[in-house]
């Protein structure tokens, strides 16, 4: 049931991302920036052949291979790994996988990723919903590993000492 839920949520998130990109193509391609909140947020159509912040332009196959490998690894950890008992890991991994798949679809079909969300109050690259998923998921994953997850195992000696302390209670009464 867990795997089905994760896959269903991932599919819903990818669908939302693809819907927003389709709407951006229909409404924004060949159009001027549409201001949503003056001097704060706008919508601008951009075809990004690079990675985050437009770096490594034109490296389509590199991105497809790397994204496929990373998504497969995270999805495996999410569905079968030991971290899956942690809700924050499940949420972060699902967001990262959904964002990666959303941009993977664009890159594999079009050769570029459709970006359309623009921050207007400072210089920042135009991005999309899938990018939001990846960033939010990555921040949550960082929080998980820095502040929540504890990979230290209880030493066997400590367990033995606790057992012996329980056994040493005075039974002469």
N, C-alpha and C positions, 0 to 999 in steps of 0.2 A: 504494500500500500504506500509506503514511504517513497519508493522509487517512482510510482505512478504520479504521486502528488508533485514531486520535484519536477518531473518531465512536463506535467500539465502547466505548472506555474511558469516554467521556462518557455514553453510554447506560447503562453498568453503574453508574456513580456516581449518575446521576439515579434509576435503579431502586432502588438502596440507600436513597437519601434518601426516595423515595416509600414504600418498604416500611416504614421506620422511622416515618414520619408516619401511615401506615395503622395500624400497631401501636399508636401513641400514641393515636389516636382510639378504637380498640377497647378499650384497657386503661386509659387515663387520663382520658378524658372523663367528667365527673361523679364523679371520684374525688379523694381527698386526695393530697397529695404523697407519692410513694413515695421513701423515702430509700435510696440506693444505698450511699453511704459517709457515715456520720453526720457532720454538720457540714461536709461537703465537697461532695457531689453528690447531687442528687435529680431525680426526674422529675415534672413538673407540666404539665398540659395548659393551653395558652393559645392563643387565636385572635387573631393579631396583624394588624390592618388597617393598620398603619403600616409604617414602614421600620425600619432598625436602631435598637435601643433604644426602639422604639415611637414614634418621631417621625413627624410628618405623618400622623396617623391619618386614615383614610377617603379617602386620595388614590389610590384603586385605579387609575384610568386613567392618571394621571401615572406611577405605578410600572410599569405594563404597557408604556407607550410607551418610557420611559427604559430599562427592563431589556431590552426587545426590541432597541433601537438599540445599546446597549452590547454585548449578547451577539453581535449580528450583526457588529459591528466586531471584537471580540476573536476570534470564530470565523474571520473572514476572515483576520486577521493570522496566526492559528494554522495555517490550512490553506494559505494562499498567500503570506504575508508573508515578508520576509527574516529575521525573527527565528527562524523555525522550525528553523533548524540548531542552536539552543541548547536542550539538554535541559531546563534549569531553566525557560526560557520556556515550553516545551511543557507541562511539568507544571503550572506556575502558571496558564497560560491555560486548560488543560483543567479544572482545579479551579474557577476562577472561572466558566467557562461552565456547568459542571455544576451549581454552586450557584445560579447565576442562573436556569437553566432549571427546577431543582427548585422554587424559590420562585415562579417565573413560572407554573408549572402550578397551584400552590395558589391563587395570586391570581386567575388567570383562571377557574378552575372554582368556587372557593368564595367568592372576594371577600376572603379573608384567608389568612395563612400559619399553618400549624400549628407551634407551638413547644412544646418539651417538656423540654429539658435545662436544669436549674437549678443554678447554683453557689450553695452554701449558706453559704460562709464569708465572703462579703461581698456587698453589694447589687449585683446585676448582672442585666440583663434575661434572661429565659428565651429560649433559642435552639434551633436544630435542626441537623441534619447538613449541610444545604445552606449554612447560615451558616458552619459550620466550614470547608467547602470554600472559600467566598469569602474568609474571613479568612486561612487558610493560603496560598491562592493569591495573595492580595494581598501578604502578607509576602514570599513567594518572588519575586514580581514586583518588589517594591521592592529586595530584595537583588540581583536580576539587574541592574536599571538603575543602582543605586548602586555596585556592586562588581565586576560581571562584564562587562557589555556595554560595549564601547568603540566609539563611532561615529566616531572619528577615522580618517580615511583616510590612508594613507601618501602624502605629497605626491609629485607627479610628479618634481619636481627631485631628491628623495632617491633615487628609483628610477634616474634617469639618472646620478647621481653614482656609485651602486653599480656600474652597468654599466661606466662609464668607469674606475673603479678596477680592475675585473677586466681590462679591456682594456689597462691601463697596465703590466701585468707585463712584466718584462724578457724579451724573446724572443731576445736576441742570443746566448744560450748555446747 
